[in-house]
Amino acid sequence: MTNVKTKKGVIAILTGGGDVPGLNPAIRAVTLRAIHEGYQVIGLRRGWAGITELIRDKKVDNSESYQILTEEIVNKVGRTGGTFLHTSRTRPSHIPKANVPPHLQDTYAHETNDLTPEVVKNLDFLGVDYLIPIGGDDTLGYGVRLYKEGVKVVAIPKTMDNDVPGTEYCIGFSTCVTRTIMMTNSLRTTAGSHERFLVLEVFGRYAGFTAMLPTMAGAANRCVIPEYKFNIEHLTELLTEDRYKNPSKYSIVLVSEGAMFEGGEMVFQDTVRDAYGHAKLGGIGDLVAVRLKGLSPKFNNGKPINVISQKLGYIVRGGDPDACDSVVPMAYGNLALDLILEGIHGRLVVLKNGRYDNVPIEVVTSSKKIVNVKKNYNTERLRPFYKSFEMQPLFIMTSEA
């Protein structure tokens, strides 16, 4: 099944990094349009891992590395969450010696190995004319590397954190915000029944958009984000005030997983790092909960306030996409095909100023997209500003303007 060319050519597509709702709709959009335009579509499996581990031998079964996509295949999964192509955090330019594929171990024996030359050869072996990676800044950052190596790349942004530079919207963000609001509203009944603080840890390693938007929508009283180190005593005072004013005697704070105490650093589950150098975050919510209860008597007439602490995590990542993450992936997939049909590559499809567009792919590695604290975050009130909405984008503070 290798090296099969159709009249117009071959397009390969992959999904890398964390899963989000909306990936399968994007794969479906690309595949249906491409087939109708006369292209063959290859789905590369497990992110960058599949194309890295492929064996260039027509007699070898490479089904773990890729599959030919058809209308029947993508239609079955096109409305579901996750990614049927699977995913990984593989970084071909930084493969540890222990993870080098067996057939390449004689060639690559360093502690860390750059297998990019093999990736380029493997894409050529499959006859790939254009590559469409769908991912966050890590996955797409490697896409930039391949583009510089001569591969024709058209990228699609996805991440629940909505932090890929150059675009107002990344696939997965709307569903994440929707689910965060739903889960918060479900848990508030328990918080109210027991008159407690409710601490919810949400996604957001470096950018606090997934805490900011639900708070702005009224799901929480306060939020703490990676872009601003917060004072826990001040947060306790604010939440105690919120609780006192609430007839049901509870208050809620959303805590980004990358949020940091004043004078502290990010909280990690362990010291193990992935291929992109990221240690797994987790635990800041529980630490905030402990500190809130300990400090609460100071602002509550000497009486402690109990706390409910919940990490939302994969609860908001799984399941079917919402309306935005059904429509936007369809549009992004077709935008990518529009570029390919015009022979254009080295681009990232985006939403900019409320309209679909494309920008140079290098924007992914040339800047960072984080919350503009001065413009959007009230550091005294530990919540978003509720002003100056005129001419702002749909999700308010997701523009880089």
N, C-alpha and C positions, 0 to 999 in steps of 0.2 A: 504493500500500500504506500510505499515511499516514493518520493520524487515524481508524483503524478501531477501533471500540469493540465489545466483546463484552458479554454480559449484565451481568457484574459489573464489568468494567473492564480496565485495561491495567497490567501490571507491567513495568518496565524493569530490566534487570540489567546490571552491567558489572564488569570486573576491571581494576584499575589497579596501577601499580608493577611490581615484579619478579614474574616467574612463579614459582609453586611447585606441586608435586604436590598435588592436592586441589581445584583451582579448577574443573575440569570436573565432578567429582562434585557440587560445590555448585550449579553452574549446572543440572545435570540434576535435582537434588532440587527446586530451586525451580520449574523448568519443569513437571515431571511433576505435582507437587502443584497448582500454579496452574491448569494446564489442566483437571485433574479438578474443580477448584473453580469452573470457569467463567470464568477470566481468560484474556486473551491475554497472551503474554510476548514482549517485545522485547529482543533482545540488543544493547546498545550496544557498538560496536566500538572497539578501541584505547583503552580506558580513558576518560578524560574528553575525549580528542581527538575521538572520533566525534560526540558530542553538541554539541561546540563548533563543529565545522566543518559541521554539517548546514545545508542550504539550505531555507528554508521555502517550497517551491514544489512542488506535487504533480506537476508535469511533469518535475521534475529527478530523475535517478537518484541516490538517496542510499544505495545499497547499501554504500558504503565507510563509512558512518556507523552503520548499524544493520541488523539482520535479524530477521524474525519467526522465533521458535523453535518447533519442533514436537517431539513425542515421538521421531520418527524421527531428527531431527538430534542431540538430546542423548543418546539411547541409544547412538549410534555412538561417542561420545567420552567417555561418562560414567565410564569406568574408566581413562582415560588421563591422563598428566601434562600440564603446561602449561595454556594457556587457548586454546580455539579461537576465542574472541572477540578474541584478541590484546590487547595492553596497551601502555601508554605511561606516561611520567612527566609528562604534560601537566597544567598547573595553570591552569585557566581564569581565575582571578583575577589571574594574573601572566603574560600572554602578551606576549613581545617583539614589537616592531613588525614584524620580519621574518617572524614566524610567524602573524600575523593572517591568517585566511582571506581570499582575494582579494575575495569579495563583501562583506566588512566593512571593507576598508581605508580607504574614504572616511569611515567613522564613527569608527574607532579608529586614531588616528595618533600616539599617544604612544609613547615609548620602551618603556614597559611598560603594558599595557592590561588592564582588568578586564572580561572578557567574560561575567561572570555573568548580566547581564540577557538576553543572547542564549541562554545555556544554559536559563534558566527559560522563555523563549519557545519554544525548540525542544522542550523536554519537553511543553509545552502543545500544540504543533503535532502531536506524535505521540500526543496524548491520554493521556499517562502519568498514572496515578493514584497509583502508588507506585513509588519508586526503591530498588533494592537494590544499593548499591556493595559490592564485595568488595575489601578492600585493607588496607594497613598504615596507620600513623598519618597519613601524608601524604595518601593517597587519601581516607581517611575524614575527615581534617581538613577537606577541601573539602566532603565530605558534610555536615559540621556547618554549614558556611557555607550550603549550599543549604537545609538544614532551617530555618535562621534566616530564609531568604528565603521560606519558606512551602511548600517542597516536602516531601511526605510521604516521609521517608527511614527505612528499616530497614537497618542496616549489619551486615555479616559480617566478622569480623577474620581476616586472613591475613598472615603474614610468617614467613620462616624464622628470624628472630631471636627470635620469640615476645615482642615488646616492645610490643604494643598494650596500653595501660592498660585496666583494668577486667575483664580476662579472664585466666584461668590458661592458656588455650590458644588459639593462632592456627593456622589451617590452614597446613600445610607444615612445622611444627616437628618433628614426629615423624619424617617421612621424612628431614629434614636430619640429625637425630641418628643415625638408623639408618644412613644412607649414610656419615656421618662415621666411625662405628664400623667399618663394613665396609671402607672405604678405608684406615683406619688399620691394621686387622688385615692387610690385603693388603700394605701397605708395610713392616710390621714385619719380614717375612722378609728383605727386602733390607737393612734397617737392621742386622738381626742378622748377616747373611752378611758384611757389611763392618765390623761393630763400630762403628757410627756413631751420632751423634745424629740423630734424625728430627724435623724442624720442619715442622708442617703449619699453614698459614694457613687459617682457617675464617671463616664469616660472623660478623657482630656489629659493627655500627658504634658503637653506644652501649651495647649490652647484651651481656654475655658468656655468655648461656645456652647457645649452641651449642658453646662450648668447655667449659663447666662440666659439662654432662650426660654427654658421652662420656668425660670424664676420670673422673667419678664412677663410670661403668660399667666402668672399668678399661682403657679404650682407650689412655690416655696416663698418664705419670707426673706431669706438671705442666701447668698452663694459665695463660696470662696474658690478662687481660681489660681492656676499656676503663675499667671502674670503678676500677681501681687501677694507678697507674703503678709499673712494676716495675724493680728494680735488676738489670741484665744480669749483673753479676758474681755476684750471689747466685743467679740462675737457673743460671748456668754451674756453680757449685759444686754445686747440688742435682742437676742432670742428670748431672754427673760421678760423684757418689755413687750415683745410681740405676744408672748404667751399670756401675759397679764391682760392685754387688750382683747384677746380672743375669748369670746363667750364660752368656747369649748375647752379653753385652757391648754392649748398645745401650740407649738411653733415648729417650723421646718427649715432646715438648711441643706442645700445641695453642695457637696464637696467634690471638686474635680480630683481625680486620682493623682494628678500631679501637683495638687495644692501643697503649700509649705507653710509651716508655722513661722512667725517672725523669728529670725535668727536660726532657723532650721533648714533642712534640705528635704528632698523628695523621700518618700517612704517606699521601700522595696520589699517584696516578699522574700527574696533571696539574692545572692550575688551573681547568679548565673545570667549571662547576657546572650542575646540572640545574635544572628549574623550581622545585624546592623548596629550592634553595640548597646542595645537597650535591655536593661534589667527589667523584670516583670514588676510593675507597680501593684500596690495593694496594701491596705491597712491604715491609710490616713483617716478614713472615716471612723474606724474603731477608736483610733487615738483621739480624734476630736470628741467622740462620744464620752470617753473616759474623762477627758479634761473638762468637758462641759458639766458633767455631774459633780466633779470635784469643786469646781468654781461656783456653781449655782447658788450655794447658801449665801454667798457674799451679796447677791442681788435679789434674794428671795427670803428676806427676813430670817436668815439662818437655817432655812430648810432646804435640803437637797432636792433637785428635780431629776427624776429618773429619765433615762434615754432609751429610745429604740434606734438601733444602728443596723442599716441594711446596705449591702453592696449590690447595686443593680446589675452591673457587668453584663454577662451573657444573656440575661433575661431580655434586655433591650436589643441585643444583637441578633437573636434568633427569630424565626418566623417569617411570615410573608411581608413584602414591602407595602407601604402605604401608597396613597395616590401619587405624591410627588416622586417617590422612588419607583413608581411604575412608569410614569410619563417621562421624567428626565432621562433615565437610562435609554429609553426608546429614542429620544431625540439625540442624545450623545452618540449612540451607535450609528444613527443615520448621518450625523455630522461627520463622523470619522470616514464613512463610506463616500460622502461627498468629496472630501479632500482626496481620498485615494483615486476616485474616478477622474479627478483633475490632475493627478500625478503629483500631488503635494504631500510632503511628509515633513518630519521634524516639528510637529505641532501638537499642542494640547488642546482638546476641545473644552470649552468653558461656558459658563454663564457669566456675563459681565454687563453691568448696568441694566440688569433685568432681561438681557437678550442673549441668545446663543451666539457663540463666536468661537474663534480659535486664536491661540497665542503661541509664540515660540516655545518649544518644549524645554528649553534651557531655564525658563522661569522657575521650574520645579526645584532646581539646585542653587538658584542665584539669590533667593530670599527666603524669609520665614513668614508665615501667616499666623498671627496671634491677635488676641483681643487688644484693641487700642484702649488702654486703661484710662487715659486722660479724657477721651471722647465718650466712652461707653460704660465705664465702671465707677460707681460712687464709692471711693475708698473709705469714706466716713460711715456710710450706711451699709457697706458690704452687699451691694446689690446693683443692678443695672440702673443707668439714668433713664428716666421716663420723660424724655423731652427731645425736641428736634427730630421728629420723624419724617418731616416733609422731604420728599425726593430721596429717601433712603431705600436700599434694596429690600426685597421681600423679607429676608431674615435679619434685617436691621443692621447688625454689627458685623456681618460677614464680608462686607466690602473692604477692600484695601485702600479705598479712597480716603 
